[in-house]
Amino acid sequence: MAVKGKKRVQVQIDKDLADNTEAILNELGLNPTTAINMFYKRIVANGALPFELALSQEEKANLRLLKATEDTPVTKFKDVQKVTDWLNDPDED
């Protein structure tokens, strides 16, 4: 029986994302190599990504909120006293 060749795949991933993902994989009894192999096998089997590329309802709602508030003026405060002054200003809308 022929031995299958191996190929190293290296990617840069956000550290927090990698740590959170690895914690979940550990709970599932998997390691990153196994999970990535499973992912690649599903791509080959399906001829496509194994999930839908679409925004969740929460992501859609967040985008709508951002769009609706994009022209809302923003006041930035440097300290608590500035916030207090702003809150107590009777002429402020």
C-alpha positions as CSV (number, residue, x, y, z in Angstrom):
1,M,0.0,0.0,0.0
2,A,1.4,3.4,-1.0
3,V,2.0,6.0,1.8
4,K,0.1,9.2,1.2
5,G,2.3,12.3,1.0
6,K,1.7,15.1,3.5
7,K,1.6,18.8,2.9
8,R,2.1,21.5,5.6
9,V,-0.5,24.2,5.6
10,Q,0.3,27.3,7.6
11,V,-2.0,30.2,8.3
12,Q,-2.0,33.3,10.5
13,I,-5.0,33.4,12.8
14,D,-5.9,35.9,15.5
15,K,-4.6,34.5,18.8
16,D,-7.9,34.9,20.7
17,L,-9.8,33.2,17.9
18,A,-7.3,30.4,17.9
19,D,-7.3,30.0,21.7
20,N,-11.2,30.0,21.8
21,T,-11.4,27.6,18.9
22,E,-8.9,25.2,20.4
23,A,-10.7,25.2,23.8
24,I,-13.9,24.1,22.0
25,L,-12.1,21.5,19.9
26,N,-10.6,20.1,23.1
27,E,-14.1,19.8,24.6
28,L,-15.1,17.9,21.5
29,G,-12.0,15.6,21.7
30,L,-10.4,17.1,18.6
31,N,-7.2,18.9,17.9
32,P,-6.7,21.7,15.2
33,T,-5.1,19.3,12.7
34,T,-8.0,16.9,12.8
35,A,-10.6,19.7,12.6
36,I,-8.8,21.2,9.6
37,N,-8.6,17.8,7.9
38,M,-12.3,17.4,8.4
39,F,-12.9,20.9,7.0
40,Y,-10.9,20.1,3.9
41,K,-12.6,16.7,3.4
42,R,-16.0,18.4,3.5
43,I,-14.9,20.9,0.9
44,V,-13.8,18.1,-1.4
45,A,-17.0,16.0,-0.8
46,N,-19.3,19.0,-1.4
47,G,-17.3,20.8,-4.0
48,A,-18.0,23.9,-1.9
49,L,-17.6,25.3,1.6
50,P,-19.5,23.2,4.1
51,F,-21.5,26.1,5.4
52,E,-23.5,29.0,3.9
53,L,-21.8,32.3,3.5
54,A,-24.4,34.5,4.9
55,L,-24.9,36.9,7.8
56,S,-26.7,35.7,10.9
57,Q,-29.9,37.5,11.9
58,E,-27.8,39.2,14.7
59,E,-25.2,40.4,12.3
60,K,-27.9,41.8,9.9
61,A,-29.5,43.6,12.8
62,N,-26.1,45.1,13.9
63,L,-25.5,46.3,10.3
64,R,-29.0,47.9,10.2
65,L,-28.3,49.7,13.5
66,L,-24.9,50.9,12.3
67,K,-26.4,52.2,9.1
68,A,-29.3,53.9,11.0
69,T,-27.0,55.7,13.4
70,E,-24.1,56.5,11.0
71,D,-25.0,60.2,10.9
72,T,-25.7,60.5,14.7
73,P,-23.3,63.1,16.2
74,V,-20.9,61.7,18.7
75,T,-19.6,63.5,21.7
76,K,-16.3,62.3,23.2
77,F,-15.4,63.0,26.8
78,K,-11.9,63.0,28.2
79,D,-12.8,62.6,31.9
80,V,-15.7,62.1,34.3
81,Q,-16.0,65.8,35.0
82,K,-16.7,66.5,31.3
83,V,-19.5,63.9,31.3
84,T,-21.0,65.5,34.4
85,D,-20.8,68.9,32.9
86,W,-22.4,67.7,29.7
87,L,-25.2,65.9,31.6
88,N,-25.9,69.0,33.7
89,D,-25.9,71.5,30.8
90,P,-29.5,72.6,30.4
91,D,-28.8,73.9,26.8
92,E,-27.6,70.4,25.7
93,D,-30.1,68.5,23.5
